[in-house]
């Protein structure tokens, strides 16, 4: 929803502006629940006991160990997402400036390409998280405009989705490594394993993103404009 709002931000459609506050509320409501689920899955992946996941051990649960999210936060998230859907509707036949839409895709592609081609060594979690969001939103926009992109751009979209997933995994692994009690040999081993897998995920994300974003932003804009059937002097 945020990717679509960004794509249509310059089209002067009131619906895209009204959804802003609801979207921020939905993201805040979902963030805590998502983080707990992600860390629970990683614990099961990294801490098998005699071939069994943590949740298979009677009386123990990775979710309980992390603290279960209050049910109210899930209810708030559901209501917030419903408000976003209602607030950001774009009616059929609404005027869309395809020059602006193509330009928005080009700008998002350029920013993502710049991030993918920069130096990744030593980057912190904040930069990785911002880069993940860039890749994911660009992929969402390409998906929304799938009728106006070509085969190579569709393949780029798939690679960007996977790159974003790998960066999300890297961030979660970093958070898990920080949260682990390293006062025991088991804790130290778990943290080392988490950080090793984090490095692998980052390298995989970098490789995927550079492959996905080989084209220039100007070439991407031309493809979208051509497939939308517009010229520089014509707006549909």
C-alpha positions in Angstrom: 0.0 0.0 0.0 2.9 2.4 0.8 4.5 1.6 -2.6 1.3 2.4 -4.4 0.8 5.6 -2.5 4.4 6.6 -3.3 3.8 5.8 -7.0 0.7 7.9 -7.2 1.9 10.7 -4.9 2.2 13.3 -7.6 -1.0 12.5 -9.3 -3.0 14.8 -7.0 -5.4 12.1 -5.9 -6.8 12.9 -2.5 -7.2 9.2 -1.7 -3.4 8.7 -1.6 -3.0 11.6 0.9 -5.8 10.5 3.3 -4.3 7.1 3.8 -1.0 8.4 5.3 -2.0 8.5 9.0 -3.8 5.2 8.8 -0.8 3.6 7.0 1.6 4.8 9.7 -0.7 3.4 12.4 -0.9 0.0 10.6 2.9 -0.3 10.3 3.4 0.5 14.0 0.8 -2.0 15.0 2.3 -4.8 12.8 6.0 -4.1 13.6 6.1 -5.7 17.1 4.2 -8.8 16.1 6.2 -9.3 13.0 9.5 -9.0 14.9 8.5 -11.6 17.5 7.4 -14.1 14.8 10.7 -13.6 12.9 12.9 -14.1 16.0 10.8 -17.2 17.0 11.4 -18.8 13.6 15.1 -18.1 13.7 15.4 -19.6 17.2 13.8 -22.8 15.9 16.2 -22.8 12.9 19.3 -22.3 15.0 18.5 -24.1 18.2 17.3 -27.7 17.3 17.4 -30.0 20.4 18.1 -33.6 19.4 16.5 -33.0 16.0 13.4 -31.3 17.5 12.5 -27.6 17.2 12.1 -25.6 20.4 8.4 -25.6 20.3 8.4 -29.4 20.3 9.9 -29.4 23.8 7.1 -29.7 26.4 6.7 -26.6 28.6 9.0 -24.5 26.3 8.2 -22.2 23.5 10.3 -19.8 21.6 7.3 -17.4 21.4 6.9 -17.6 25.2 10.6 -17.1 25.6 10.4 -13.9 23.6 7.2 -12.7 25.3 3.9 -13.1 23.5 2.5 -10.1 21.8 -0.6 -8.7 23.4 -3.8 -9.7 21.6 -4.8 -6.1 21.5 -1.9 -5.1 19.2 -3.1 -7.6 16.6 -6.6 -6.3 16.8 -5.3 -2.7 16.4 -3.3 -3.9 13.3 -6.3 -5.4 11.7 -8.4 -2.2 12.2 -5.5 0.0 11.0 -5.1 -2.1 7.8 -8.8 -1.8 7.1 -8.7 2.0 7.5 -5.7 2.1 5.0 -7.7 0.1 2.5 -10.7 2.4 2.8 -8.6 5.6 2.7 -6.4 4.9 -0.3 -8.9 3.7 -2.8 -8.3 5.1 -6.3 -11.6 5.1 -8.2 -11.9 3.5 -11.6 -11.3 6.1 -14.3 -9.3 8.4 -12.1 -6.9 10.5 -14.1 -3.3 9.3 -13.9 -0.4 11.1 -15.4 1.7 8.3 -16.9 4.7 10.6 -17.5 4.7 11.1 -13.7 4.2 7.5 -13.0 7.0 6.4 -15.2 9.2 9.1 -13.7 8.4 7.8 -10.2 9.4 4.3 -11.1 12.6 5.7 -12.6 13.5 7.6 -9.5 12.8 4.6 -7.3 14.9 2.4 -9.6 17.8 5.0 -9.5 17.8 5.1 -5.7 17.8 1.4 -5.4 20.5 0.9 -8.0 22.7 3.5 -6.2 22.3 1.5 -3.0 23.0 -1.8 -4.7 26.2 -0.5 -6.3 27.6 1.2 -3.2 30.0 -0.3 -0.7 28.2 -2.7 1.6 31.1 -3.7 3.9 30.6 -2.5 7.4 27.1 -1.2 6.9 24.8 -1.0 10.0 21.4 -2.5 10.5 19.7 0.9 9.9 21.2 1.2 6.4 20.4 -2.4 5.6 16.8 -1.9 6.7 16.4 1.2 4.6 17.8 -0.6 1.6 15.5 -3.5 2.1 12.5 -1.2 2.1 13.8 0.4 -1.2 14.1 -2.9 -2.9 10.7 -4.1 -1.6 8.8 -1.0 -2.6 10.4 -1.0 -6.0 9.4 -4.6 -6.5 5.8 -3.8 -5.3 5.6 -0.9 -7.8 6.9 -3.1 -10.7 4.3 -5.7 -9.7 1.5 -3.1 -9.8 2.7 -1.9 -13.2 3.3 -5.5 -14.5 1.3 -4.7 -17.7 3.8 -1.9 -18.5 7.1 -3.7 -17.9 9.0 -6.2 -20.1 10.3 -9.6 -19.3 13.7 -8.5 -18.0 12.0 -6.1 -15.6 9.8 -8.9 -14.3 12.8 -11.0 -13.6 14.4 -8.0 -11.9 11.3 -7.8 -9.7 11.7 -11.4 -8.6 15.3 -10.8 -7.7 14.5 -7.7 -5.8 11.9 -9.5 -3.7 14.4 -12.2 -2.8 17.1 -9.5 -2.1 14.6 -7.8 0.3 13.9 -11.1 2.0 17.6 -11.7 2.5 18.1 -8.3 4.0 15.2 -8.8 6.3 16.7 -12.1 7.4 20.0 -10.4 8.0 18.5 -7.8 10.2 16.6 -10.4 12.2 19.7 -12.4 12.7 21.6 -9.3 13.9 18.9 -8.6 16.4 18.9 -12.2 17.6 22.7 -12.2 18.0 22.4 -9.0 20.2 19.6 -10.5 22.3 21.3 -13.8 23.1 22.9 -14.2 26.5 26.5 -14.8 25.7 27.5 -15.7 29.2 27.3 -19.4 28.4 29.1 -21.5 25.7 25.7 -22.2 24.1 24.8 -18.6 23.9 28.2 -17.7 22.4 27.8 -20.5 19.8 24.3 -19.3 18.9 25.4 -15.7 18.5 28.4 -16.7 16.3 26.1 -18.9 14.1 23.6 -16.1 13.8 26.2 -13.6 12.7 27.7 -16.0 10.2 24.3 -16.6 8.6 23.7 -12.8 8.6 26.9 -12.3 6.5 25.7 -14.9 4.1 22.3 -13.3 3.7 23.9 -9.9 3.1 26.2 -11.2 0.4 23.3 -13.0 -1.3 21.2 -9.8 -1.2 24.0 -7.7 -2.7 24.5 -10.2 -5.6 20.8 -10.4 -6.3 20.3 -6.6 -6.3 23.2 -5.9 -8.5 21.9 -8.4 -11.0 18.4 -7.1 -10.8 19.3 -3.4 -11.2 21.8 -3.7 -14.1 19.7 -1.5 -16.3 19.8 2.3 -16.1 16.8 4.3 -14.8 16.4 6.1 -18.1 16.0 2.7 -19.9 13.4 1.7 -17.3 11.4 4.9 -17.8 11.4 4.4 -21.6 10.1 0.9 -21.3 7.2 2.0 -19.1 6.4 5.0 -21.3 6.5 2.9 -24.5 4.3 0.2 -23.1 1.8 2.8 -21.7 1.6 4.1 -25.3 2.6 7.7 -24.5 4.9 10.2 -25.9 6.5 13.3 -24.4 3.6 15.5 -25.5 0.8 13.1 -24.6 -0.7 12.2 -21.2 -3.2 9.4 -20.6 
